[in-house]
Amino acid sequence: MGAVICVRSLGAVALAAVVLALAAPASADLRISDLDVFLNDHELTVNVSLLGAIPDTFQEGIQSGIPTHVRYTVELWQYNRYWRDVRLLARIVERQLAYNVVTKDYKVTSLKGETRAPHVTRDARDAQRVLSELRGLKLTPAGTMNPTDVIYVRVHAEAALNGDNTFVTRMAGTAEETMRQSEFRTITRVQ
């Protein structure tokens, strides 16, 4: 009798494992490939490039006319040796890619954090390039920072169909997120 119970419980565990394996999305394709932080005499500038901003699971939704949103959260942090690090500032940049089914045009518009004209193209690769590259984001003037502080930049990127990024949409494969941190920097040059 005890052996039968063990077999039944093993069957339930195997069934639960199969259900979880089917519910889990494929490996996340969203990656931050380039994170460049430039600190010159005037300002702190950040360049970011995303790989896989439009995963394969988004393609059917985009072709149906559902817009795709990409949100970058760029944070400037101050390293603290003996306590928690301090976030100095955060900037959010959000872009949307919409496909017009009638005219077969892709339109990339800026929703938050930057002012730029909408980019309209018929080429999907060009639209993906404009959506996934964040160039020349000015965080702060260099004069406002303490020259002896050790700072770093952390970027959190999210991509989602229709802008809906929740646990359920990430499990369904219609939303993804990733994070990357830069190396430590100081304003003064270390000899």
TORPA-4810 file (N, C-alpha, C, O; in nm, 3 decimals):
<nodes>
NODE_1_0.082_-0.119_0.000_0.000_0.000_0.000_0.086_0.125_0.000_0.054_0.222_-0.068_M
NODE_2_0.198_0.124_0.077_0.287_0.240_0.082_0.353_0.264_-0.052_0.376_0.379_-0.089_G
NODE_3_0.385_0.157_-0.127_0.449_0.173_-0.257_0.356_0.239_-0.357_0.401_0.317_-0.441_A
NODE_4_0.229_0.210_-0.349_0.132_0.269_-0.440_0.121_0.420_-0.415_0.111_0.498_-0.510_V
NODE_5_0.124_0.460_-0.290_0.117_0.603_-0.258_0.239_0.674_-0.312_0.227_0.784_-0.366_I
NODE_6_0.356_0.614_-0.300_0.478_0.677_-0.352_0.471_0.692_-0.503_0.512_0.795_-0.558_C
NODE_7_0.418_0.590_-0.572_0.408_0.598_-0.718_0.310_0.708_-0.758_0.337_0.783_-0.851_V
NODE_8_0.200_0.716_-0.688_0.103_0.822_-0.719_0.162_0.960_-0.693_0.143_1.051_-0.773_R
NODE_9_0.235_0.978_-0.581_0.293_1.108_-0.553_0.403_1.142_-0.652_0.420_1.259_-0.688_S
NODE_10_0.479_1.043_-0.699_0.579_1.068_-0.801_0.513_1.108_-0.933_0.565_1.193_-1.006_L
NODE_11_0.399_1.048_-0.963_0.326_1.085_-1.084_0.277_1.229_-1.077_0.281_1.301_-1.177_G
NODE_12_0.231_1.271_-0.959_0.185_1.409_-0.943_0.302_1.507_-0.955_0.286_1.614_-1.013_A
NODE_13_0.418_1.470_-0.901_0.535_1.555_-0.911_0.581_1.566_-1.057_0.615_1.675_-1.103_V
NODE_14_0.580_1.455_-1.128_0.620_1.457_-1.269_0.523_1.540_-1.351_0.564_1.614_-1.440_A
NODE_15_0.393_1.527_-1.322_0.294_1.606_-1.393_0.312_1.755_-1.365_0.301_1.837_-1.456_L
NODE_16_0.341_1.791_-1.240_0.365_1.931_-1.205_0.490_1.985_-1.275_0.492_2.100_-1.319_A
NODE_17_0.593_1.902_-1.285_0.716_1.944_-1.354_0.690_1.967_-1.503_0.745_2.061_-1.560_A
NODE_18_0.608_1.884_-1.565_0.576_1.901_-1.707_0.495_2.029_-1.727_0.519_2.102_-1.823_V
NODE_19_0.400_2.057_-1.638_0.319_2.178_-1.649_0.407_2.301_-1.633_0.390_2.397_-1.708_V
NODE_20_0.500_2.301_-1.537_0.588_2.415_-1.518_0.683_2.433_-1.636_0.713_2.546_-1.674_L
NODE_21_0.730_2.324_-1.693_0.820_2.333_-1.808_0.749_2.392_-1.929_0.808_2.468_-2.005_A
NODE_22_0.622_2.359_-1.946_0.547_2.415_-2.057_0.511_2.561_-2.033_0.503_2.638_-2.129_L
NODE_23_0.490_2.600_-1.907_0.450_2.737_-1.876_0.568_2.833_-1.878_0.549_2.953_-1.902_A
NODE_24_0.689_2.784_-1.854_0.806_2.872_-1.850_0.843_2.916_-1.991_0.844_2.835_-2.083_A
NODE_25_0.873_3.045_-2.008_0.911_3.092_-2.141_1.049_3.043_-2.179_1.125_2.996_-2.094_P
NODE_26_1.080_3.055_-2.305_1.213_3.020_-2.352_1.313_3.117_-2.291_1.274_3.213_-2.225_A
NODE_27_1.440_3.094_-2.313_1.541_3.180_-2.254_1.521_3.324_-2.298_1.483_3.352_-2.411_S
NODE_28_1.547_3.415_-2.206_1.525_3.556_-2.233_1.623_3.604_-2.340_1.744_3.579_-2.330_A
NODE_29_1.572_3.672_-2.440_1.654_3.719_-2.550_1.700_3.862_-2.529_1.792_3.906_-2.597_D
NODE_30_1.639_3.935_-2.439_1.670_4.076_-2.418_1.803_4.088_-2.343_1.817_4.036_-2.232_L
NODE_31_1.901_4.158_-2.405_2.032_4.177_-2.343_2.080_4.320_-2.371_2.050_4.378_-2.475_R
NODE_32_2.153_4.375_-2.276_2.219_4.503_-2.297_2.359_4.471_-2.346_2.441_4.418_-2.271_I
NODE_33_2.386_4.506_-2.472_2.516_4.469_-2.528_2.621_4.575_-2.502_2.735_4.542_-2.468_S
NODE_34_2.587_4.699_-2.518_2.684_4.807_-2.499_2.631_4.905_-2.397_2.521_4.960_-2.412_D
NODE_35_2.709_4.928_-2.293_2.679_5.031_-2.195_2.804_5.116_-2.183_2.902_5.074_-2.122_L
NODE_36_2.801_5.234_-2.241_2.915_5.324_-2.241_2.881_5.447_-2.160_2.777_5.510_-2.181_D
NODE_37_2.970_5.481_-2.066_2.953_5.599_-1.982_3.070_5.693_-2.011_3.186_5.656_-1.995_V
NODE_38_3.038_5.814_-2.054_3.138_5.913_-2.088_3.131_6.027_-1.988_3.025_6.087_-1.968_F
NODE_39_3.243_6.057_-1.926_3.251_6.165_-1.829_3.356_6.263_-1.879_3.476_6.238_-1.869_L
NODE_40_3.310_6.375_-1.933_3.404_6.476_-1.979_3.395_6.598_-1.888_3.338_6.589_-1.779_N
NODE_41_3.451_6.710_-1.931_3.453_6.829_-1.846_3.316_6.891_-1.825_3.296_6.968_-1.731_D
NODE_42_3.220_6.858_-1.913_3.092_6.927_-1.907_2.978_6.844_-1.850_2.898_6.895_-1.773_H
NODE_43_2.970_6.715_-1.887_2.853_6.637_-1.845_2.882_6.487_-1.848_2.982_6.441_-1.904_E
NODE_44_2.792_6.415_-1.786_2.796_6.269_-1.785_2.697_6.219_-1.888_2.578_6.249_-1.880_L
NODE_45_2.747_6.143_-1.987_2.665_6.098_-2.099_2.665_5.946_-2.103_2.767_5.883_-2.074_T
NODE_46_2.550_5.886_-2.139_2.535_5.741_-2.142_2.486_5.698_-2.280_2.396_5.761_-2.338_V
NODE_47_2.545_5.591_-2.333_2.499_5.525_-2.455_2.464_5.381_-2.419_2.541_5.314_-2.350_N
NODE_48_2.349_5.333_-2.467_2.303_5.197_-2.438_2.250_5.135_-2.567_2.182_5.201_-2.646_V
NODE_49_2.282_5.006_-2.588_2.225_4.930_-2.700_2.164_4.802_-2.646_2.223_4.732_-2.564_S
NODE_50_2.044_4.772_-2.694_1.975_4.650_-2.656_1.983_4.549_-2.769_1.972_4.585_-2.886_L
NODE_51_2.003_4.424_-2.735_1.991_4.315_-2.831_1.863_4.241_-2.801_1.832_4.213_-2.684_L
NODE_52_1.789_4.208_-2.904_1.663_4.135_-2.885_1.552_4.221_-2.831_1.469_4.173_-2.754_G
NODE_53_1.548_4.348_-2.871_1.441_4.436_-2.823_1.305_4.391_-2.872_1.203_4.418_-2.808_A
NODE_54_1.303_4.321_-2.986_1.178_4.265_-3.037_1.197_4.113_-3.048_1.239_4.064_-3.153_I
NODE_55_1.167_4.038_-2.941_1.182_3.894_-2.946_1.086_3.828_-3.045_0.991_3.891_-3.091_P
NODE_56_1.111_3.703_-3.077_1.026_3.629_-3.170_0.882_3.617_-3.120_0.789_3.611_-3.200_D
NODE_57_0.865_3.612_-2.989_0.729_3.599_-2.934_0.647_3.725_-2.955_0.524_3.721_-2.943_T
NODE_58_0.711_3.840_-2.985_0.640_3.965_-3.009_0.594_3.980_-3.152_0.505_4.061_-3.180_F
NODE_59_0.652_3.905_-3.246_0.631_3.929_-3.389_0.485_3.921_-3.431_0.437_4.006_-3.506_Q
NODE_60_0.415_3.820_-3.384_0.274_3.806_-3.423_0.190_3.923_-3.373_0.103_3.973_-3.444_E
NODE_61_0.217_3.967_-3.251_0.143_4.080_-3.196_0.173_4.209_-3.271_0.082_4.289_-3.296_G
NODE_62_0.299_4.231_-3.307_0.336_4.352_-3.381_0.270_4.353_-3.518_0.216_4.455_-3.560_I
NODE_63_0.273_4.240_-3.588_0.212_4.232_-3.720_0.061_4.248_-3.714_-0.001_4.280_-3.815_Q
NODE_64_0.001_4.227_-3.598_-0.143_4.247_-3.580_-0.178_4.391_-3.544_-0.295_4.428_-3.539_S
NODE_65_-0.075_4.472_-3.518_-0.098_4.612_-3.486_-0.085_4.645_-3.338_-0.114_4.758_-3.299_G
NODE_66_-0.044_4.550_-3.255_-0.025_4.577_-3.112_0.110_4.645_-3.094_0.211_4.592_-3.140_I
NODE_67_0.116_4.762_-3.029_0.244_4.833_-3.015_0.337_4.766_-2.913_0.291_4.702_-2.818_P
NODE_68_0.466_4.781_-2.936_0.569_4.732_-2.846_0.633_4.850_-2.775_0.663_4.951_-2.837_T
NODE_69_0.653_4.836_-2.646_0.713_4.942_-2.566_0.849_4.895_-2.514_0.864_4.780_-2.473_H
NODE_70_0.947_4.986_-2.516_1.077_4.962_-2.455_1.100_5.076_-2.357_1.090_5.193_-2.392_V
NODE_71_1.132_5.039_-2.232_1.156_5.138_-2.128_1.296_5.118_-2.072_1.333_5.009_-2.028_R
NODE_72_1.375_5.227_-2.074_1.508_5.229_-2.014_1.500_5.308_-1.885_1.448_5.419_-1.884_Y
NODE_73_1.551_5.252_-1.777_1.566_5.326_-1.652_1.715_5.336_-1.627_1.781_5.237_-1.595_T
NODE_74_1.769_5.456_-1.642_1.913_5.481_-1.626_1.933_5.551_-1.493_1.878_5.659_-1.470_V
NODE_75_2.012_5.488_-1.406_2.032_5.540_-1.271_2.180_5.570_-1.248_2.267_5.494_-1.291_E
NODE_76_2.207_5.680_-1.180_2.342_5.717_-1.139_2.354_5.688_-0.991_2.277_5.740_-0.910_L
NODE_77_2.452_5.605_-0.955_2.472_5.562_-0.817_2.607_5.610_-0.765_2.704_5.621_-0.841_W
NODE_78_2.612_5.637_-0.635_2.737_5.671_-0.568_2.777_5.554_-0.480_2.699_5.510_-0.395_Q
NODE_79_2.897_5.503_-0.501_2.947_5.390_-0.422_2.979_5.437_-0.281_3.041_5.542_-0.262_Y
NODE_80_2.936_5.359_-0.181_2.964_5.389_-0.042_3.029_5.265_0.018_2.970_5.157_0.018_N
NODE_81_3.149_5.280_0.066_3.228_5.165_0.110_3.170_5.096_0.233_3.174_4.973_0.242_R
NODE_82_3.118_5.172_0.327_3.074_5.113_0.454_2.923_5.105_0.472_2.876_5.055_0.574_Y
NODE_83_2.848_5.151_0.376_2.703_5.150_0.389_2.644_5.120_0.252_2.718_5.092_0.157_W
NODE_84_2.513_5.126_0.240_2.449_5.103_0.110_2.484_5.214_0.012_2.507_5.328_0.051_R
NODE_85_2.487_5.178_-0.116_2.512_5.278_-0.219_2.394_5.373_-0.228_2.281_5.337_-0.196_D
NODE_86_2.421_5.496_-0.272_2.319_5.601_-0.278_2.285_5.629_-0.424_2.374_5.654_-0.505_V
NODE_87_2.157_5.624_-0.456_2.113_5.660_-0.591_2.103_5.811_-0.600_2.027_5.874_-0.526_R
NODE_88_2.181_5.870_-0.691_2.185_6.015_-0.705_2.072_6.066_-0.794_2.010_6.168_-0.764_L
NODE_89_2.045_5.995_-0.904_1.936_6.034_-0.992_1.895_5.918_-1.080_1.968_5.821_-1.096_L
NODE_90_1.777_5.930_-1.137_1.723_5.828_-1.228_1.652_5.897_-1.342_1.579_5.994_-1.322_A
NODE_91_1.673_5.847_-1.462_1.605_5.899_-1.581_1.536_5.782_-1.649_1.592_5.674_-1.662_R
NODE_92_1.412_5.805_-1.691_1.335_5.702_-1.762_1.312_5.750_-1.905_1.265_5.861_-1.928_I
NODE_93_1.347_5.663_-1.999_1.323_5.690_-2.141_1.236_5.576_-2.193_1.272_5.459_-2.179_V
NODE_94_1.122_5.611_-2.252_1.030_5.509_-2.303_0.999_5.537_-2.450_0.970_5.650_-2.489_E
NODE_95_1.007_5.430_-2.529_0.977_5.438_-2.672_0.873_5.334_-2.710_0.857_5.232_-2.643_R
NODE_96_0.802_5.363_-2.820_0.698_5.273_-2.867_0.719_5.246_-3.015_0.749_5.336_-3.093_Q
NODE_97_0.702_5.118_-3.052_0.706_5.077_-3.192_0.566_5.030_-3.229_0.512_4.938_-3.169_L
NODE_98_0.509_5.095_-3.330_0.376_5.058_-3.377_0.384_5.026_-3.525_0.455_5.092_-3.601_A
NODE_99_0.308_4.923_-3.565_0.304_4.882_-3.705_0.165_4.913_-3.758_0.064_4.872_-3.700_Y
NODE_100_0.160_4.986_-3.870_0.033_5.017_-3.933_0.006_4.909_-4.037_0.080_4.895_-4.135_N
NODE_101_-0.098_4.833_-4.017_-0.129_4.719_-4.102_-0.169_4.764_-4.243_-0.141_4.694_-4.340_V
NODE_102_-0.233_4.879_-4.255_-0.281_4.928_-4.384_-0.166_4.980_-4.470_-0.152_4.940_-4.586_V
NODE_103_-0.084_5.070_-4.413_0.025_5.130_-4.491_0.154_5.049_-4.485_0.247_5.077_-4.561_T
NODE_104_0.161_4.948_-4.397_0.278_4.862_-4.377_0.401_4.944_-4.336_0.512_4.917_-4.380_K
NODE_105_0.379_5.043_-4.250_0.485_5.128_-4.198_0.508_5.098_-4.051_0.414_5.070_-3.976_D
NODE_106_0.635_5.104_-4.010_0.673_5.097_-3.869_0.698_5.239_-3.821_0.762_5.318_-3.890_Y
NODE_107_0.647_5.272_-3.702_0.664_5.406_-3.647_0.718_5.395_-3.505_0.656_5.334_-3.419_K
NODE_108_0.835_5.455_-3.482_0.897_5.457_-3.350_0.879_5.597_-3.294_0.926_5.695_-3.353_V
NODE_109_0.810_5.607_-3.182_0.787_5.736_-3.118_0.842_5.735_-2.976_0.850_5.630_-2.912_T
NODE_110_0.880_5.852_-2.930_0.929_5.868_-2.794_0.811_5.906_-2.705_0.743_6.005_-2.731_S
NODE_111_0.789_5.828_-2.600_0.677_5.855_-2.510_0.717_5.933_-2.386_0.638_6.011_-2.334_L
NODE_112_0.842_5.912_-2.339_0.882_5.975_-2.214_1.034_5.990_-2.211_1.106_5.902_-2.257_K
NODE_113_1.081_6.101_-2.157_1.222_6.117_-2.128_1.308_6.177_-2.237_1.424_6.209_-2.212_G
NODE_114_1.256_6.193_-2.357_1.333_6.254_-2.465_1.237_6.319_-2.563_1.121_6.280_-2.575_E
NODE_115_1.288_6.416_-2.633_1.209_6.482_-2.736_1.276_6.456_-2.870_1.386_6.503_-2.896_T
NODE_116_1.209_6.381_-2.952_1.260_6.351_-3.085_1.140_6.329_-3.177_1.032_6.290_-3.133_R
NODE_117_1.162_6.355_-3.302_1.055_6.337_-3.400_1.030_6.187_-3.420_1.123_6.108_-3.409_A
NODE_118_0.906_6.149_-3.449_0.879_6.007_-3.477_0.957_5.960_-3.600_0.974_6.033_-3.697_P
NODE_119_1.004_5.838_-3.593_1.080_5.778_-3.703_0.988_5.679_-3.774_0.944_5.581_-3.714_H
NODE_120_0.959_5.703_-3.902_0.870_5.617_-3.980_0.952_5.549_-4.089_1.027_5.615_-4.161_V
NODE_121_0.938_5.417_-4.100_1.012_5.340_-4.199_0.931_5.217_-4.239_0.840_5.176_-4.167_T
NODE_122_0.966_5.160_-4.352_0.904_5.034_-4.395_0.992_4.914_-4.362_0.949_4.800_-4.375_R
NODE_123_1.114_4.940_-4.319_1.210_4.834_-4.289_1.201_4.798_-4.140_1.218_4.884_-4.054_D
NODE_124_1.176_4.671_-4.111_1.163_4.626_-3.972_1.296_4.637_-3.897_1.298_4.670_-3.779_A
NODE_125_1.407_4.610_-3.966_1.538_4.618_-3.900_1.572_4.761_-3.862_1.627_4.786_-3.755_R
NODE_126_1.539_4.855_-3.948_1.564_4.996_-3.918_1.481_5.039_-3.798_1.530_5.111_-3.711_D
NODE_127_1.357_4.997_-3.793_1.271_5.031_-3.679_1.324_4.970_-3.550_1.321_5.034_-3.445_A
NODE_128_1.374_4.847_-3.556_1.430_4.781_-3.439_1.557_4.852_-3.394_1.581_4.866_-3.274_Q
NODE_129_1.639_4.897_-3.488_1.762_4.969_-3.453_1.729_5.099_-3.380_1.791_5.129_-3.278_R
NODE_130_1.634_5.176_-3.430_1.596_5.302_-3.367_1.536_5.277_-3.229_1.560_5.353_-3.136_V
NODE_131_1.459_5.171_-3.217_1.396_5.137_-3.089_1.498_5.096_-2.984_1.481_5.126_-2.865_L
NODE_132_1.604_5.027_-3.025_1.695_4.964_-2.929_1.821_5.043_-2.900_1.899_5.000_-2.814_S
NODE_133_1.847_5.155_-2.966_1.967_5.232_-2.939_1.932_5.362_-2.867_1.850_5.441_-2.914_E
NODE_134_1.995_5.382_-2.754_1.980_5.506_-2.677_2.116_5.574_-2.678_2.209_5.528_-2.611_L
NODE_135_2.129_5.681_-2.751_2.257_5.748_-2.771_2.255_5.890_-2.715_2.159_5.965_-2.735_R
NODE_136_2.361_5.924_-2.645_2.381_6.062_-2.599_2.284_6.108_-2.492_2.245_6.224_-2.491_G
NODE_137_2.246_6.020_-2.401_2.158_6.059_-2.291_2.240_6.135_-2.187_2.329_6.077_-2.124_L
NODE_138_2.212_6.261_-2.168_2.286_6.345_-2.074_2.222_6.332_-1.936_2.106_6.369_-1.916_K
NODE_139_2.300_6.278_-1.841_2.246_6.257_-1.707_2.257_6.381_-1.620_2.157_6.427_-1.565_L
NODE_140_2.378_6.434_-1.606_2.398_6.547_-1.516_2.522_6.624_-1.556_2.613_6.566_-1.615_T
NODE_141_2.528_6.753_-1.526_2.653_6.827_-1.550_2.764_6.776_-1.456_2.737_6.739_-1.342_P
NODE_142_2.885_6.775_-1.505_2.997_6.725_-1.425_3.025_6.814_-1.306_3.077_6.767_-1.205_A
NODE_143_2.992_6.942_-1.315_3.018_7.034_-1.205_2.932_7.011_-1.082_2.966_7.058_-0.974_G
NODE_144_2.822_6.939_-1.096_2.734_6.915_-0.981_2.778_6.797_-0.896_2.726_6.777_-0.786_T
NODE_145_2.874_6.719_-0.944_2.918_6.600_-0.870_3.047_6.628_-0.794_3.129_6.711_-0.836_M
NODE_146_3.065_6.560_-0.683_3.186_6.570_-0.604_3.297_6.495_-0.675_3.278_6.378_-0.709_N
NODE_147_3.413_6.557_-0.698_3.520_6.490_-0.774_3.579_6.366_-0.706_3.639_6.282_-0.774_P
NODE_148_3.563_6.353_-0.575_3.621_6.238_-0.505_3.525_6.120_-0.494_3.567_6.012_-0.453_T
NODE_149_3.399_6.138_-0.530_3.302_6.029_-0.520_3.328_5.922_-0.626_3.370_5.953_-0.737_D
NODE_150_3.303_5.799_-0.589_3.309_5.687_-0.684_3.166_5.662_-0.730_3.078_5.636_-0.649_V
NODE_151_3.144_5.671_-0.861_3.009_5.659_-0.916_3.003_5.545_-1.017_3.106_5.499_-1.067_I
NODE_152_2.881_5.501_-1.044_2.857_5.403_-1.150_2.715_5.421_-1.202_2.631_5.484_-1.138_Y
NODE_153_2.691_5.365_-1.319_2.561_5.376_-1.384_2.500_5.237_-1.392_2.568_5.141_-1.426_V
NODE_154_2.372_5.227_-1.361_2.298_5.102_-1.372_2.181_5.125_-1.467_2.107_5.223_-1.453_R
NODE_155_2.163_5.033_-1.563_2.056_5.045_-1.661_1.965_4.924_-1.647_2.010_4.810_-1.646_V
NODE_156_1.837_4.951_-1.638_1.734_4.847_-1.633_1.649_4.866_-1.759_1.594_4.974_-1.781_H
NODE_157_1.637_4.762_-1.841_1.561_4.773_-1.966_1.445_4.674_-1.963_1.460_4.560_-1.918_A
NODE_158_1.330_4.719_-2.012_1.211_4.635_-2.021_1.153_4.646_-2.161_1.151_4.754_-2.219_E
NODE_159_1.106_4.535_-2.214_1.036_4.534_-2.342_0.906_4.458_-2.321_0.906_4.351_-2.260_A
NODE_160_0.795_4.512_-2.372_0.666_4.448_-2.351_0.570_4.485_-2.463_0.571_4.596_-2.514_A
NODE_161_0.487_4.389_-2.498_0.378_4.417_-2.592_0.272_4.500_-2.519_0.232_4.467_-2.408_L
NODE_162_0.229_4.606_-2.581_0.124_4.695_-2.529_0.164_4.758_-2.395_0.077_4.808_-2.324_N
NODE_163_0.293_4.758_-2.361_0.341_4.822_-2.240_0.307_4.750_-2.112_0.327_4.807_-2.004_G
NODE_164_0.257_4.629_-2.117_0.214_4.555_-2.000_0.324_4.460_-1.955_0.345_4.355_-2.016_D
NODE_165_0.397_4.497_-1.847_0.507_4.416_-1.796_0.473_4.370_-1.655_0.498_4.442_-1.558_N
NODE_166_0.417_4.251_-1.644_0.384_4.191_-1.516_0.443_4.050_-1.510_0.501_4.002_-1.608_T
NODE_167_0.427_3.986_-1.396_0.475_3.849_-1.382_0.407_3.756_-1.483_0.470_3.669_-1.542_F
NODE_168_0.278_3.776_-1.501_0.201_3.690_-1.593_0.248_3.710_-1.738_0.265_3.612_-1.811_V
NODE_169_0.270_3.835_-1.780_0.314_3.858_-1.918_0.457_3.810_-1.940_0.491_3.766_-2.050_T
NODE_170_0.541_3.816_-1.837_0.677_3.761_-1.852_0.673_3.610_-1.865_0.751_3.552_-1.940_R
NODE_171_0.583_3.544_-1.792_0.570_3.397_-1.804_0.511_3.359_-1.939_0.545_3.254_-1.993_M
NODE_172_0.424_3.443_-1.994_0.363_3.414_-2.124_0.457_3.444_-2.239_0.433_3.401_-2.352_A
NODE_173_0.565_3.518_-2.214_0.661_3.549_-2.318_0.633_3.677_-2.392_0.696_3.703_-2.495_G
NODE_174_0.541_3.760_-2.343_0.512_3.887_-2.410_0.575_4.005_-2.338_0.542_4.120_-2.367_T
NODE_175_0.664_3.979_-2.243_0.739_4.085_-2.176_0.871_4.027_-2.128_0.877_3.911_-2.087_A
NODE_176_0.976_4.108_-2.133_1.108_4.067_-2.086_1.176_4.186_-2.021_1.143_4.301_-2.051_E
NODE_177_1.270_4.158_-1.932_1.347_4.265_-1.870_1.488_4.218_-1.841_1.514_4.099_-1.826_E
NODE_178_1.580_4.314_-1.833_1.721_4.285_-1.807_1.783_4.404_-1.736_1.725_4.512_-1.733_T
NODE_179_1.904_4.383_-1.678_1.973_4.489_-1.607_2.123_4.474_-1.628_2.173_4.362_-1.640_M
NODE_180_2.194_4.587_-1.632_2.339_4.585_-1.645_2.396_4.706_-1.571_2.333_4.811_-1.564_R
NODE_181_2.516_4.687_-1.516_2.582_4.792_-1.439_2.717_4.823_-1.502_2.785_4.734_-1.551_Q
NODE_182_2.755_4.950_-1.501_2.884_4.991_-1.556_2.993_4.971_-1.452_2.967_4.934_-1.337_S
NODE_183_3.116_4.996_-1.494_3.228_4.990_-1.400_3.229_5.117_-1.315_3.160_5.214_-1.346_E
NODE_184_3.307_5.114_-1.207_3.316_5.229_-1.117_3.403_5.338_-1.180_3.502_5.309_-1.247_F
NODE_185_3.364_5.463_-1.158_3.438_5.578_-1.212_3.449_5.688_-1.107_3.368_5.695_-1.014_R
NODE_186_3.550_5.773_-1.122_3.562_5.896_-1.044_3.582_6.011_-1.140_3.624_5.990_-1.254_T
NODE_187_3.553_6.131_-1.096_3.571_6.247_-1.182_3.720_6.281_-1.193_3.768_6.313_-1.302_I
NODE_188_3.792_6.274_-1.082_3.936_6.301_-1.088_4.008_6.178_-1.138_3.968_6.065_-1.111_T
NODE_189_4.116_6.202_-1.212_4.194_6.090_-1.265_4.280_6.032_-1.154_4.343_6.105_-1.077_R
NODE_190_4.283_5.900_-1.146_4.366_5.832_-1.047_4.500_5.803_-1.112_4.507_5.742_-1.218_V
NODE_191_4.609_5.848_-1.047_4.743_5.830_-1.105_4.797_5.694_-1.071_4.909_5.660_-1.111_Q
</nodes>
